[in-house]
């Protein structure tokens, strides 16, 4: 590997590896290291980046940090937690901020007194005010001596600091995500101008490295390290990640050493397994088998309501089914590695780096998988990559768009879109959340015109979120308008612009969603009420409901409508993923509420809710309402953070 490098210290941020990826994509070689690394690990470092993280710098149990790193002559850039750590280590003060920031903020070149800030090389060529992405509850409240303010936001007076003499730069925002549009320019300014580094990395080297690593592990040099050549049995969901991993394994080892195992777990979309099989055969892949294990998986999640336990049960069941297939096909378990299409976000959200918190346990990181990893019997060609990189590699090796640009569909499938409940919930915390939302309504905190906006409320179901690199599990806020949105959409001409007299614009909804989730401790999502069935509103309540065939079939039917309409309207490729979420919230037993969750993202680590064409949204809502078993339809208008893509 190149000698000159940018080293990123991983303090447990969901985005730490994303920083390294950004540098590599721009041509600057970068590596990840622990913040406790000894000084000899920084040989060749032209610059160092301190990542964000879930901890507060003033707590007792924070990631171990080698203070000697601060004695190095290399320039340092701190981001989020790293911004706060640099300030504290140089004598500044960090506390809980008066207002946390989650999502989009505006960075201005003004200091706390409103005066202009001094110049900074990291802002070279950037126009202000600049959009940035925030995810923090703590803040620098007193900068260290020798540091000057180089930017601020409305709620963060010390959003960017520098000490030119010490070559220290820090930002409260996350420049590594695409929702900070000038983020790449800031990182390149740091590498090129602050660190004086020349470009020394080419993206083509990534593919070469992956292929050589596959051969190395399968031929016994890696993996168990016993020198024994092995074949690979790959979990083949049919999604982008496992498909690209399958193609790479075939390219590196040949079809005679690779077997794809597609398991129909009962959680697939409508006709999904048949479509997947046909596409693989069209591409010339014959080395795969399809196993119908739907009854086994349904038994594994029977009457389970805890999202984490449900995910873990599904992950362990994949191993059980895999072992049964291996036995039936008389495959020697010691001769076969288990392959997975794991991506880095799966690992980091599962708490897979030393300082990271668990957001949600992915099926490819349950205990059974971890045991195989410990034995060196897992091969994951894509584990250091993100979705956009995987798609790029898929195109490089000749996969067509139908395979590469399918919406992501993880192993647990629709099971994690079907929320489960015994019918009971934490009424005290629910009423506290409702009271918070009522107070926001009274203060007009949403920014909506009171003539059309009625109120905020909450639904008595909880979902997973990520705020400040922590996992949250909270209620969704409901934004309700005087006229049912679906009725308005039915009246609206196809060519009408977004927003209007009786419908909020998507930008209004995005601002309101951010304001609601930033100000309310009891919620981590905001959803727009599109439609409620006639006579159903007063009867809507949390019902007993589990992940069983009837509710999965409901979800499949609604999901098929959405995907069909997206494709017909040429919107399928415009969004990253759509999730149809089934809530056990209805006017009568056996019915449900449906949440539409289309998101736009590049790498899964951040996302914005999709601003769908209103005529398209109207068609989708009307068709789902006509299914007969849906009592309410909502549209999730929350970005990530503070919400995750799915609700479980």
Beta strands, then each sheet from edge to edge (+ up, - down):
strand 1: 5-10
strand 2: 30-34
strand 3: 45-50
strand 4: 75-79
strand 5: 93-107
strand 6: 130-142
strand 7: 148-153
strand 8: 156-163
strand 9: 168-171
strand 10: 231-235
strand 11: 258-264
strand 12: 288-292
strand 13: 336-339
strand 14: 378-379
strand 15: 453-467
strand 16: 470-481
strand 17: 523-532
strand 18: 541-542
strand 19: 577-583
strand 20: 585-586
strand 21: 592-600
strand 22: 608-609
strand 23: 630-636
sheet 1: 2+ 1+ 3+ 4+ 9+ 8- 7+
sheet 2: 5+ 6-
sheet 3: 12+ 11+ 10+ 13+ 14+
sheet 4: 15+ 16- 17- 23+ 21+ 19-
sheet 5: 15+ 16- 17- 23+ 21+ 22-
sheet 6: 18+ 20-
end
